[in-house]
Amino acid sequence: MQELRKRKALASKVLGVGKNKIIFDSTKLAEIKEAITKQDIRDLYSAGIISIREFRGTKKRPKRTTRRGPGKIKRKVKPGKRQYVIITRKLRGYLKELKLQGKIEQNQFKDIRKKIRARVFKNKAHLKEHLGGKI
């Protein structure tokens, strides 16, 4: 067995594969033991006495067709937030308009803006009612 181990190492070097990939024909072990040179190994390989075990690769996973980066994952916006955004934008726009017209002062503007953020006002009419006598 010691002799065959060296032959296997030589065969793996000559054929360019790992030692575990080399298979010797068990009926022709005498011929393999006589092989000394690299050329002898090549001749045995071409004769079919030395063979190379089939390569088993890993299974390939099919490539994704859709991109799934952080910018591509879309989540649904909750209806409560959508409603909040619509009302807040509407009220802030109205408040800005009043400030530009000079109907409210800076400190009052800041106070009402904080109240809009805190969802004190349900709608534009509610805000107008709050400002009622001041405008």
C-alpha positions as a Markdown table, in Angstrom:
| # | Residue | x | y | z |
|---|---|---|---|---|
| 1 | Met | 0.0 | 0.0 | 0.0 |
| 2 | Gln | 2.9 | 2.3 | 0.7 |
| 3 | Glu | 4.1 | 2.1 | -2.9 |
| 4 | Leu | 0.6 | 2.9 | -4.2 |
| 5 | Arg | 0.4 | 6.0 | -2.0 |
| 6 | Lys | 3.5 | 7.4 | -3.7 |
| 7 | Arg | 2.1 | 6.5 | -7.1 |
| 8 | Lys | -1.2 | 8.2 | -6.3 |
| 9 | Ala | 0.7 | 11.4 | -5.3 |
| 10 | Leu | 2.7 | 11.3 | -8.5 |
| 11 | Ala | -0.5 | 10.7 | -10.6 |
| 12 | Ser | -2.2 | 13.6 | -8.9 |
| 13 | Lys | 0.7 | 15.8 | -9.7 |
| 14 | Val | 0.9 | 14.7 | -13.3 |
| 15 | Leu | -2.9 | 14.8 | -14.0 |
| 16 | Gly | -3.4 | 18.1 | -12.1 |
| 17 | Val | -6.1 | 16.8 | -9.7 |
| 18 | Gly | -6.2 | 16.0 | -5.9 |
| 19 | Lys | -5.1 | 12.7 | -4.5 |
| 20 | Asn | -8.7 | 11.8 | -3.6 |
| 21 | Lys | -9.8 | 12.1 | -7.2 |
| 22 | Ile | -7.3 | 9.4 | -8.5 |
| 23 | Ile | -8.8 | 5.9 | -8.9 |
| 24 | Phe | -6.6 | 2.9 | -9.7 |
| 25 | Asp | -7.9 | -0.2 | -11.5 |
| 26 | Ser | -7.7 | -2.9 | -8.8 |
| 27 | Thr | -7.1 | -5.7 | -11.4 |
| 28 | Lys | -3.9 | -4.0 | -12.8 |
| 29 | Leu | -2.1 | -3.1 | -9.6 |
| 30 | Ala | 1.1 | -4.8 | -10.7 |
| 31 | Glu | 1.4 | -2.5 | -13.7 |
| 32 | Ile | 0.8 | 0.5 | -11.5 |
| 33 | Lys | 3.6 | -0.6 | -9.1 |
| 34 | Glu | 6.0 | -0.7 | -12.0 |
| 35 | Ala | 5.3 | 2.9 | -13.0 |
| 36 | Ile | 8.2 | 5.1 | -12.0 |
| 37 | Thr | 8.2 | 8.1 | -14.3 |
| 38 | Lys | 5.6 | 10.7 | -15.1 |
| 39 | Gln | 5.4 | 9.4 | -18.6 |
| 40 | Asp | 4.5 | 5.9 | -17.2 |
| 41 | Ile | 1.6 | 7.5 | -15.3 |
| 42 | Arg | 0.4 | 9.3 | -18.5 |
| 43 | Asp | 0.5 | 6.1 | -20.4 |
| 44 | Leu | -1.5 | 4.3 | -17.7 |
| 45 | Tyr | -4.0 | 7.1 | -17.7 |
| 46 | Ser | -4.4 | 7.0 | -21.5 |
| 47 | Ala | -4.8 | 3.1 | -21.2 |
| 48 | Gly | -7.6 | 3.6 | -18.7 |
| 49 | Ile | -5.8 | 1.9 | -15.8 |
| 50 | Ile | -5.7 | 5.2 | -13.8 |
| 51 | Ser | -8.8 | 7.2 | -14.0 |
| 52 | Ile | -10.1 | 10.5 | -12.4 |
| 53 | Arg | -13.2 | 10.5 | -10.2 |
| 54 | Glu | -16.1 | 12.5 | -11.6 |
| 55 | Phe | -16.2 | 16.1 | -10.3 |
| 56 | Arg | -19.1 | 16.9 | -8.1 |
| 57 | Gly | -19.8 | 20.6 | -7.9 |
| 58 | Thr | -22.3 | 22.5 | -5.8 |
| 59 | Lys | -25.8 | 23.0 | -7.1 |
| 60 | Lys | -26.3 | 26.4 | -8.6 |
| 61 | Arg | -29.1 | 28.5 | -7.2 |
| 62 | Pro | -31.0 | 30.5 | -9.9 |
| 63 | Lys | -30.1 | 34.2 | -9.9 |
| 64 | Arg | -32.7 | 36.6 | -8.5 |
| 65 | Thr | -34.6 | 38.6 | -11.1 |
| 66 | Thr | -35.9 | 41.2 | -8.8 |
| 67 | Arg | -33.6 | 43.5 | -6.7 |
| 68 | Arg | -34.1 | 43.5 | -3.0 |
| 69 | Gly | -31.9 | 46.3 | -1.7 |
| 70 | Pro | -33.1 | 48.6 | 1.1 |
| 71 | Gly | -34.4 | 51.1 | -1.4 |
| 72 | Lys | -36.6 | 48.5 | -3.2 |
| 73 | Ile | -38.5 | 47.1 | -0.3 |
| 74 | Lys | -41.8 | 48.9 | -0.2 |
| 75 | Arg | -44.0 | 48.8 | 2.9 |
| 76 | Lys | -47.6 | 50.0 | 3.1 |
| 77 | Val | -48.1 | 53.2 | 4.9 |
| 78 | Lys | -50.7 | 52.9 | 7.7 |
| 79 | Pro | -54.0 | 54.8 | 7.0 |
| 80 | Gly | -53.7 | 56.7 | 10.2 |
| 81 | Lys | -50.4 | 58.2 | 9.3 |
| 82 | Arg | -51.6 | 59.0 | 5.8 |
| 83 | Gln | -54.5 | 60.9 | 7.3 |
| 84 | Tyr | -52.2 | 62.7 | 9.7 |
| 85 | Val | -49.9 | 63.8 | 6.9 |
| 86 | Ile | -52.8 | 65.2 | 4.7 |
| 87 | Ile | -54.3 | 67.2 | 7.6 |
| 88 | Thr | -51.0 | 68.5 | 8.9 |
| 89 | Arg | -49.9 | 69.7 | 5.4 |
| 90 | Lys | -53.2 | 71.4 | 4.9 |
| 91 | Leu | -53.2 | 73.1 | 8.3 |
| 92 | Arg | -49.5 | 74.2 | 8.0 |
| 93 | Gly | -50.2 | 75.7 | 4.6 |
| 94 | Tyr | -53.1 | 77.7 | 5.9 |
| 95 | Leu | -51.1 | 78.8 | 8.9 |
| 96 | Lys | -48.3 | 80.0 | 6.6 |
| 97 | Glu | -50.7 | 81.9 | 4.5 |
| 98 | Leu | -52.1 | 83.7 | 7.6 |
| 99 | Lys | -48.6 | 84.6 | 8.7 |
| 100 | Leu | -47.6 | 86.0 | 5.3 |
| 101 | Gln | -50.8 | 88.1 | 5.3 |
| 102 | Gly | -49.8 | 89.4 | 8.7 |
| 103 | Lys | -53.0 | 88.1 | 10.5 |
| 104 | Ile | -51.0 | 86.3 | 13.1 |
| 105 | Glu | -47.7 | 87.0 | 14.9 |
| 106 | Gln | -44.5 | 84.8 | 15.1 |
| 107 | Asn | -45.1 | 83.6 | 18.7 |
| 108 | Gln | -48.7 | 82.7 | 18.0 |
| 109 | Phe | -47.6 | 81.0 | 14.7 |
| 110 | Lys | -45.1 | 78.8 | 16.7 |
| 111 | Asp | -47.7 | 78.0 | 19.3 |
| 112 | Ile | -50.4 | 76.9 | 16.8 |
| 113 | Arg | -47.8 | 75.0 | 14.8 |
| 114 | Lys | -47.0 | 72.9 | 17.9 |
| 115 | Lys | -50.7 | 72.3 | 18.4 |
| 116 | Ile | -51.0 | 71.1 | 14.8 |
| 117 | Arg | -48.1 | 68.7 | 15.5 |
| 118 | Ala | -49.8 | 67.4 | 18.6 |
| 119 | Arg | -53.1 | 66.8 | 16.6 |
| 120 | Val | -55.1 | 69.2 | 18.6 |
| 121 | Phe | -57.1 | 70.3 | 15.4 |
| 122 | Lys | -59.2 | 67.7 | 13.6 |
| 123 | Asn | -59.6 | 69.8 | 10.4 |
| 124 | Lys | -59.2 | 73.3 | 8.9 |
| 125 | Ala | -62.6 | 74.4 | 10.2 |
| 126 | His | -61.5 | 73.4 | 13.8 |
| 127 | Leu | -58.4 | 75.6 | 13.4 |
| 128 | Lys | -60.4 | 78.5 | 12.1 |
| 129 | Glu | -62.8 | 78.2 | 15.0 |
| 130 | His | -59.8 | 78.2 | 17.4 |
| 131 | Leu | -58.5 | 81.4 | 15.8 |
| 132 | Gly | -62.1 | 82.8 | 15.5 |
| 133 | Gly | -61.9 | 86.1 | 17.2 |
| 134 | Lys | -58.2 | 86.6 | 16.8 |
| 135 | Ile | -58.2 | 87.1 | 13.0 |
